Amino acid sequence: MVSGKYKDQIEVGEAVPQLSLRQLTYFLATANHESVLRASETLNVSSASISTAISQIEEFLQTQLFIRRHARGLVLTSAGQDLAAHARNILLHAREIESVAQRGPFRAAGRISVGCLATIAPYLIPLVLRDLQEKHPEIEMRWRADKHEALLDGLHNGSFDLIIVYDYDIPTTLHPSPLRSMPIQVVLPSDHPLASSQSCSLSDLVGLPMVLLDQPRTRDYFLSLFGNRGLSPSVAHRVDSFEMVRSLVANGFGFSLLNFVPPYNVHGHGTLTSRPLADVDRPQNLVLARLYRFRAPRLVDELFKSVSSAAQQLTISTL
C-alpha cells in the first residue's frame, strides 16, 4: 500500500509497460550498427533474439522501424529515429537508477556516448577525459570524432547521446547548450602584410588566394559571409583537412577562415598567425547538443560541466 506524498505519482503509472529495457537495448544496438548481425556480436546474443525484439516492438507500435538499403544495411525510418531518441533517453535514466542503487544518490555514474567535431576533438577530448577521471571516475565516456553531418546523423540514429558542434544551421530538433563563443579568425602566414593589423575585414581579403576548409556546413557558412555582402572570395585550394588548411596557409599558399586556430607548430617551413574577422553579424558558438525532448539525467548534467570547463581552457587563436 502506497501512502504519503508519493502515492499519486506512483499509482498514475502502475500499469506494466509492454516494452522492456532489453528490447530497447537490442533495437538501439541495431540502429547504431545498421546491422542485426553486428548488434548480436556486440551484445553477445543471437541474431534471432535481436530480430525477435525488433519485430515485437514493431508489432506493438504498429509501424516499421527499419528499411533495408544495400549500400548501408538497415536504416532507421522516421518512426525509428523518433523511437531511438526516446529509447536512448530511457536507457540513460535506467543507468542512473542503477548508479543510485550501487553508489548512492549523490554520485553520477554510467556510460555515455559523445561525438565531437574532428577539428576540435584532439584539443578538447583529452581535457574532458582528464576532468572526468579526476572528478567522476564512475562515468565512462565513449567518444568519436567526426564531421558535422556525421555527428548530426549519429545523434538522430541513437549512436550518440550528445554531440559537440558549432551552432550554425543546426536542426530545431536539437537542444544546444552553449560552451563558449568561437569568433571567426582570419588565418594568415606570419609574414603576410595583414598580419600587422589588429583585425581584418572581408573586403581586405577579396582578391587574395583563399584556402577553404571544404566541409559541407563549414564551407557554406564561410562562403556565405562573402556572399551576404556582395563579395566573392578567390578560392585557390579546397581541402577537407583542418591540418592541411593550416599547413598550406603557413607555407604561403593563401589565407583561410577558421573558428579555431590553436597556437601550435605547423609541419613544413612556415608559421601562421590569426586575426579576428571584424565584420561578422553573429559569431558561432561551440555547443553541447542533445535531442530536444527530455530533461537530461544527472549523468548528462555532470558531463556538460566537464565539457564546458574544458572548452574554456582552449586557446582558440594565436593572439
N, C-alpha and C positions, 0 to 999 in steps of 0.2 A: 504494500500500500504506500503510495507516494503522498506526502503531505508537505505543507510549508510553501515557500515562495517559488519552488521549482515544479510544483505539481502540474500547472497548466502547460509549462514549457515541455515537459516530458510526455504528457498524455496527448498533446497535439500530434506528435509524430510516432505514436506507439504501433502503428501498422508496420508489419515486417517488410523491408524493402525486397523487391523482386530481383534486383541485380546485386551481385556480390562484388567485393573488392577483388577477388580472384579473376572474375570475368573482365572487370575493367582493366586489371593489370595485363591480362593476355591481349586485350584489344589495343591498349596503348603500345605494347611491345611490337605488335604487328604494324601499327601506324608508324612507329619510329623506324623500323627496319624495312618497311614496304614489302614484307615477305613473311608468310606463315612459318616457313622452314627456319629462317634466321631467328625469328622470335622464339621458336621452340628450342633452338640451340642455346640461345641466350638464357632462357628461363629454365633450361634442363627439364622440359616436359615434352610430351609427344605432340606432333603436329595435329593429330586428331583432337587432342584436348583444346588446342588453340582454336581450331576450326569450329568445334562444337560451341565454345564460349561465344565466338563471334556470331554464329547462327542464332544462338539463344537470345543475344542482345538484339539482333535484327528482328527476330520474331516478336520480341516484347515491344520494341519501338515501332514495329511495322514500317521499317524503312531500310534502305540499302546503305551500308557504311563504307564499302569499298567498291571501286571499279578496277578491273584489270587492264593494264596497258603493257604491251610487250616491251617497250623500251625501259619502263620504270618499275614494273611489277604492280603491286597493289597500291592504289592511290585513293586517298580519302575523298568521299563525296562531300558536299557542303554540310549535310547532316552529320557525316563522320567527323568533320572538322569541329563542328559545334560540340559533339559528344566528347571529342578529345580534350577540349578546353575544360569541360565540366569534370571529366574523369581525372585529369591531372590535378586539378584543384582538390578534388575529393581525396585522392591518394596522398597529397601533401598534408592535408589535415589529419588523415589517418596516421601518417608517420609522426605527426606532432603529438597525437594522443598516445602513441606508443612511447614516445620520449618522456611524456609526463609520467607514465606508469613506471618507466625504468629509472628515471633520474630525478623525478620531482618536477613541479610546475614552473620552476624559475630558470630552467636551462633549455635553450633552443638546441635541437638535435635532429639529425636526419640527413637524407641525401637530396641534393637539389642540382638541377642541370641548367647551366648558364651558357649562352652564346655571346661572343664578343667580336666586334669588328677586328679584322685581321691587322689593320693598321695600328690599332691601339693595344691589342692583346699582349704583345711582348713587354710592354712597359707597365700595363695595369694589372694583369692577372697575377704576376708574382707578388705584388704588393697585397692583393686581396687574399691570396693563399696564406701569406705570412700572418696577416692580421687574424684570419680565421684560426690558424694553427695556435696562435697565442691566446686568443680570447674565447674561441668556440671550437675546441678540438672535436666536439661531437658532431659538428656539421661537416658533411662530406660534399664538397663542391666538385661536380663533374663539369668540365668546360670544353668548348670547342671554338676555335677562331675561324671566321668565315666572312664572306662579303655580305653586304646589306640585304640583298634579296634572299639569299640562302638563310639568313637569320630570321627574317620575317616568315618565310615558309616553315622553318623549323618550329617557330613559336606556334603557328597556327595548326601544324600537324601533330603537336604534342612532343616533339623532340626536345624542346627547351621549356623550362619553367619561366625563365627571364632572359632578356637579351639586352646587351649594351650597344646602343646605336646613337646616331645623331637624330635630332627631331625634325629633320626636313622631310615633308611629304610622307609622314607615317600614317597608316590607316587609322580611322576613327575607332576601330575595334580595340586599339591598344590604349593602355593607361601608362603614360610616361611620367616617371618621377625624375626631375632634373638632378643631375650630378654636379655639373659645372658648365659655365659658358666656354665655348670654343671658338673665339673670333678668328676670322679668316686671316691667314698670313700670306703675304707675297714672298715667295721663296726665291732667292737670288744668289748668283755666285758672289763670293765675298768681295771680289774686286769690281763688281758692277757699279756704274755711276749712281744708280738709285740706292745703293747700299748705304750711302751717306745721309739719306733722307730719314726723317723721323717716321714717316708713313708714306704710303703710295696710293694713288687713285687709279681707277680703271683706265682713265684717259692716258695716264702715264705709260700704261702697258700696251696700248694699241700700237701695232707695227713691230713690236718685239716678238721674237720667236717664243712660243709657249710650249711647255712640256705638260701635257694634260693627263691627269690620272683618269684613265678611261674605264671607269666602272659605272654601271647604269645610272644610279641616282646621283652619284658624285659628279659624274660628267655633266648630267643635265643641270644640276644646281650651279656649277661653276660657269657653264656657258650661258645660263640664264642671267647671271649678273651682268654680263656684257649686253646681251640681247635686250634686257629691260631698259637699257639706257641708249639703245640705238647704236651700240658699238659692236664690233666684230673682232675677236682675237685672231692672231696669226698662229694657228696650231701647227707646230713643226714636228712634234713627236706625240704619239698616243701610246701610253703604256698602262698596263693594269697592275703594275707592281709599285708599291709605295717606295721601296728601296731603290728601284730603278729610276723613279722620278727624282729622288734626292741625288742620286749619283750623276744623272745627266745634267741637272742644274749645277751641281758643284763643279762639274768639269766644263762649264761654259756653254752648254747647248740650249740655253733659254731660261726663262723664269717659269714658276709654277704657282698655283694656288693650293694651299692645304690648310686644314684646320689644326693640324698637329705637326710641329716641327721640333722633335727632340734635339737637344744640343749635343749630339754625339758625332763621332768621327764618321766620315764617308769614305768608302773604298775608292781608290783612284788617286789622282794627283791634286784634286781641287777641294775647296771647302765652300760651305754655303752659309748664308745668313738669312734672316727673315725680318720683314717689316709689316706692321699692321696695314690691312686694306682699309682705307678711310671711308669710302662711300658704300657702306653696306647698311641696308634698312634694318635688318634684324640678324644678329649673329646666331649661328647654330648653337644648340646646347647638346651636351652629351647626356643621355638619359638611360635609366634602367627601366625597361618597358615590360609589362605583362599584359595579358588579355584583360580587357575592360569588363570584368564580370563580377569578381568576388572580392571580399575583404581578404587581404593577404594574411596567411598564417604567420605566427611569430618567427618561424624559420626565415621567411622572406624579409620580414622587418629587420632582423639581425644582419642578413646578408646585405641589405641596402645600406646599412650603417658602414659596413666594411668597405663596400664598393665606393661609397661616397667619400669616405676618408682617403682611400687610395687615389681617387680621381683628383682630390685637392692637392695631393703631393706631386702630381705630374707637372713637369716643366714643359709647357706647350709651345715655346718659341725659343729662338736663340738669343733674344734680347736679355 
